[in-house]
Amino acid sequence: MKIKRILLWVLPILVVLLTAAVVICVFLPDNDGGEEEINFFQQYYHNKCQSYSLQNYNAAKGQIVFVGDSITDLYVLDDHYADLDIACYNRGIGGDTTQGVLERLQVSIFDIQPAVVVLMIGTNDINGGAETDAILQRYEQIIDEMEEYILNCKTIPLSNTKIAVNKDEMLELIGELRLKTPDEIKKYQRLCSSRDAIIADAKAQADRLITEAQVHTEELINEHEIMQRAIEQANAVIADASEKAQLIVDQAAEDANNIRMGAIQYTDDMLANLQMIIEHSIENNKSKYDALINGLKKDLNIVVSNRKELRPEPEAIAAEEELAANIKEVMIDGDDDNDNNN
């Protein structure tokens, strides 16, 4: 019941995120997909997977994990789920696709063994021109992998269906998701296919406005007074354009600085995780080394003691020989006295 309440609370947020993903897909310009950009994304994808793998060492089992592309990657979970009594982990990667998620299911989901998975992926597939059937096939593969993982989970003792969550409930949810997926993808595909029409309509309106502005300018130039007014308006437009251009430059500089700070923070997080692993290893090895030295010292003391017992020191040997000689002398004197008395 607890898992159902969490799902009912999370699903509305997921719907909002999916809507935002579709809007971004519609108005996002076409991507030329240059080789340099592809290499950058591959490196970013690899680095994020490594970072998530390190973070999984400290991740608790049976929590909530969010998996997706840049919308999930930039989604600050603490701003929305800080009051939950269950942890939320972000496993989003900017620019990722259904194929990318399929290749990282182990590090993003299975290694954490979550109770709830919030998956939002496919925007970049649609924006990249992927066929609907291909996207559906990869969705099916993701669902199949998750279903196979649940089927292979060990059950709680004295139960045939319960794992960390109820297996029957999870399989029912996966089946429902499998049925709804094709219709949802087709709906979003139709919405994205209208992008060209929206852009063409916007361009036509822009051309019309430019034409009207040109006609109006020519009319203003016909008379001196109107021409002066046009010059003043043109100067105002230039000043406004310059101001807006400066704002764009300032915003770009700010965005670049934010990206740089994000890269620094990401690197620091990786180094912090590495530091923790090294310090933990040093501490474990130090305690084992101390235990080994103490054990060897005890064995050494036993060996030395045994050697002393086998080979007494010369002073002890001399004392024992002197004592034996004195005893022998006393015994001889006693025998002589007895003979004299007889």
C-alpha positions in Angstrom: 0.0 0.0 0.0 2.9 2.3 0.8 4.3 1.8 -2.7 0.9 2.5 -4.3 0.6 5.8 -2.4 4.0 6.9 -3.6 3.2 5.9 -7.2 -0.1 7.9 -7.0 1.9 10.9 -5.8 4.7 10.6 -8.3 2.6 9.9 -11.5 1.1 13.5 -11.8 4.6 14.9 -11.7 5.7 12.4 -14.4 2.8 13.5 -16.6 3.9 17.2 -16.3 7.5 16.2 -17.2 6.3 14.2 -20.2 4.3 17.2 -21.4 7.4 19.5 -21.0 9.4 17.0 -23.0 7.0 17.0 -25.9 6.9 20.9 -26.0 10.7 21.0 -26.0 10.7 18.4 -28.8 8.2 20.5 -30.9 10.1 23.8 -30.7 13.6 22.5 -30.6 15.6 23.2 -33.8 16.9 20.3 -35.9 20.3 18.9 -34.8 22.9 18.5 -37.5 24.7 15.8 -35.4 28.3 16.8 -36.0 31.0 14.3 -35.1 32.4 16.6 -32.5 29.0 16.9 -30.7 28.6 13.1 -30.9 32.1 12.5 -29.3 31.3 15.1 -26.6 28.0 13.3 -25.7 29.7 9.9 -25.7 32.3 11.1 -23.2 29.6 12.8 -21.1 27.5 9.6 -21.1 30.5 7.6 -20.1 31.5 9.9 -17.3 28.0 10.1 -15.9 27.7 6.2 -15.9 31.0 6.0 -14.0 29.8 8.6 -11.5 26.5 6.8 -10.9 28.4 3.5 -10.5 30.5 5.1 -7.7 27.4 6.7 -6.1 25.7 3.3 -6.1 28.1 2.1 -3.4 26.4 4.4 -0.9 22.8 4.0 -2.3 20.2 2.3 -0.1 18.1 -0.5 -1.6 14.3 -0.3 -2.0 14.1 3.5 -2.7 12.9 5.5 -5.7 15.1 6.1 -8.8 14.4 8.6 -11.6 15.9 7.6 -15.0 15.8 9.7 -18.2 17.5 12.4 -20.4 18.4 16.0 -19.7 14.9 16.8 -18.3 15.6 14.3 -15.5 19.3 15.1 -15.3 18.5 18.8 -14.5 15.5 17.9 -12.2 16.4 18.8 -8.6 14.7 16.0 -6.6 15.3 17.6 -3.2 13.1 20.6 -4.2 10.1 18.3 -4.6 10.6 15.1 -2.6 12.6 16.2 0.5 9.7 15.4 2.8 9.4 11.8 1.7 10.5 9.1 4.2 12.2 7.3 1.3 15.3 8.3 -0.7 15.1 9.5 -4.3 18.1 9.0 -6.7 18.6 10.9 -10.0 20.0 8.8 -12.8 19.3 11.1 -15.7 21.8 11.8 -18.5 21.4 14.8 -20.8 20.9 13.9 -24.5 20.2 10.3 -23.7 17.9 8.1 -25.8 16.0 4.8 -25.3 19.0 2.9 -26.6 21.2 4.6 -24.0 18.9 3.7 -21.2 18.7 0.2 -22.5 22.6 -0.1 -22.3 22.8 1.3 -18.8 19.9 -0.4 -17.0 22.3 -2.3 -14.7 24.1 0.8 -13.3 21.0 3.1 -13.4 18.4 0.7 -12.0 19.4 -2.9 -11.2 22.4 -2.1 -9.0 20.3 0.1 -6.8 17.4 -2.4 -6.5 14.7 0.3 -6.2 11.1 -0.2 -5.1 9.9 2.5 -7.6 11.3 3.4 -11.1 10.2 6.7 -12.7 11.3 6.4 -16.3 11.0 9.3 -18.8 12.9 8.8 -22.1 12.2 9.2 -25.8 12.3 12.9 -26.5 15.7 12.8 -28.1 14.6 9.7 -30.2 11.7 11.6 -31.6 13.7 14.8 -32.1 16.4 12.8 -33.9 13.8 11.4 -36.4 13.7 7.9 -35.1 10.9 5.7 -36.5 8.0 4.9 -34.2 8.4 1.2 -34.6 12.1 1.4 -33.5 11.2 3.5 -30.4 8.5 1.0 -29.5 10.9 -1.9 -29.9 13.4 -0.3 -27.6 10.6 0.4 -25.1 9.6 -3.2 -25.2 13.2 -4.2 -24.6 13.5 -2.0 -21.6 10.2 -3.4 -20.2 11.4 -6.9 -20.9 14.7 -6.4 -19.1 12.9 -5.0 -16.1 10.3 -7.8 -16.1 13.1 -10.4 -16.4 14.9 -8.8 -13.5 11.8 -8.9 -11.3 11.2 -12.6 -12.2 14.8 -13.5 -11.3 14.7 -11.7 -7.9 14.9 -13.9 -4.8 11.6 -14.0 -2.8 11.3 -13.3 0.9 11.4 -16.5 3.0 8.1 -18.3 3.4 6.7 -16.5 0.4 6.5 -17.3 -3.3 5.6 -13.9 -4.6 7.0 -11.2 -2.3 10.4 -9.7 -3.0 11.3 -6.2 -1.8 7.9 -5.3 -3.2 5.0 -7.5 -4.2 6.0 -9.3 -7.4 2.5 -9.7 -8.7 1.7 -6.0 -8.3 4.9 -5.0 -10.1 4.2 -7.4 -13.0 0.7 -6.1 -13.2 2.0 -2.5 -13.5 4.5 -3.5 -16.1 1.8 -5.2 -18.1 -0.4 -2.1 -18.0 2.6 0.0 -19.0 3.3 -2.3 -22.0 -0.3 -1.9 -23.2 -0.3 1.9 -22.9 3.1 2.6 -24.4 2.2 2.3 -28.2 -0.7 4.8 -28.1 1.3 7.3 -26.1 4.3 7.2 -28.5 2.0 7.6 -31.5 0.3 10.6 -30.0 3.6 12.3 -29.2 4.9 11.4 -32.7 1.9 13.0 -34.3 2.5 16.1 -32.2 6.1 16.3 -33.1 5.4 15.7 -36.8 3.4 19.0 -36.9 6.6 20.9 -35.9 7.4 21.8 -39.5 3.9 23.2 -40.1 4.3 25.4 -36.9 7.7 26.7 -38.0 6.4 27.3 -41.5 3.5 29.3 -40.2 5.7 31.3 -37.9 8.1 32.1 -40.8 5.1 33.2 -43.0 3.9 35.5 -40.3 7.5 36.9 -39.9 7.8 37.5 -43.7 4.4 39.3 -43.7 5.5 41.6 -40.8 8.8 42.3 -42.6 6.9 43.2 -45.8 4.5 45.5 -44.0 7.4 47.2 -42.2 9.2 47.8 -45.6 6.1 49.3 -47.1 5.6 51.5 -44.1 9.2 52.6 -44.2 8.9 53.6 -47.8 5.9 55.7 -47.1 7.7 57.4 -44.2 10.7 58.3 -46.5 8.4 60.1 -49.0 8.3 63.2 -46.8 11.1 64.9 -44.8 9.3 65.0 -41.5 8.3 61.4 -41.9 11.8 60.5 -42.9 13.2 62.1 -39.7 10.7 60.2 -37.7 11.8 57.0 -39.4 15.4 57.7 -38.6 14.6 58.3 -35.0 12.6 55.0 -34.9 15.4 53.2 -36.7 17.9 54.5 -34.1 15.6 53.4 -31.3 15.3 50.0 -32.9 19.1 49.8 -33.2 19.5 50.8 -29.6 17.0 48.2 -28.5 18.6 45.6 -30.7 22.0 46.4 -29.2 20.6 46.2 -25.7 19.0 42.8 -26.4 22.2 41.6 -28.1 24.2 42.6 -25.0 21.6 40.7 -22.8 22.0 37.6 -25.0 25.8 37.9 -24.7 25.6 38.3 -20.9 23.2 35.3 -20.7 25.5 33.2 -22.8 28.4 34.1 -20.6 26.4 33.2 -17.5 25.3 29.9 -19.0 28.9 29.1 -19.9 30.0 29.9 -16.3 27.2 27.7 -15.0 28.3 24.8 -17.2 31.9 25.3 -16.0 30.8 25.3 -12.4 28.7 22.2 -13.0 31.7 20.5 -14.6 33.8 21.5 -11.5 31.2 20.2 -9.2 30.9 16.9 -11.1 34.7 16.4 -11.0 34.8 17.2 -7.3 32.0 14.7 -6.7 33.9 12.0 -8.5 37.1 12.8 -6.6 35.2 12.8 -3.3 33.9 9.4 -4.0 37.3 8.2 -5.0 38.8 9.7 -1.8 36.2 7.9 0.3 37.0 4.5 -1.3 40.8 5.0 -0.9 40.4 6.1 2.8 38.1 3.2 3.5 40.7 0.8 1.9 43.6 2.3 3.9 41.6 2.0 7.2 40.7 -1.7 6.5 44.2 -2.7 5.5 45.8 -0.8 8.5 43.7 -2.8 11.0 44.5 -6.0 9.2 48.2 -5.1 9.2 48.2 -4.3 13.0 46.4 -7.6 13.7 49.1 -9.5 11.7 52.0 -7.8 13.5 50.4 -8.5 17.0 49.9 -12.1 16.0 53.5 -12.5 14.8 54.9 -10.9 18.0 52.9 -13.4 20.1 54.3 -16.3 18.0 57.9 -14.8 18.4 57.6 -14.7 22.2 56.5 -18.3 22.3 59.4 -19.4 20.0 61.9 -17.5 22.2 60.5 -19.0 25.4 60.6 -22.5 23.9 64.2 -22.0 22.9 65.2 -20.9 26.4 63.6 -24.0 27.8 65.6 -26.2 25.3 68.9 -24.4 25.8 69.3 -23.0 29.4 71.7 -20.1 29.9 75.3 -21.0 31.0 74.9 -19.4 34.5 71.9 -21.7 35.2 73.8 -24.8 34.0 76.8 -23.9 36.2 74.5 -23.5 39.2 72.8 -26.8 38.6 76.2 -28.6 38.3 77.5 -27.0 41.6 74.3 -28.0 43.4 74.7 -31.6 42.2 78.4 -31.7 43.3 77.5 -30.4 46.8 74.8 -33.0 47.2 77.2 -35.8 46.0 79.9 -34.6 48.5 77.4 -34.6 51.4 76.4 -38.1 50.5 80.0 -39.3 50.4 80.8 -37.8 53.8 77.7 -39.4 55.3 78.9 -42.8 54.1 82.4 -42.4 55.6 80.9 -41.5 59.0 78.8 -44.7 59.0 81.9 -46.8 58.2 83.9 -45.3 61.0 81.1 -46.0 63.6 80.9 -49.6 62.5 
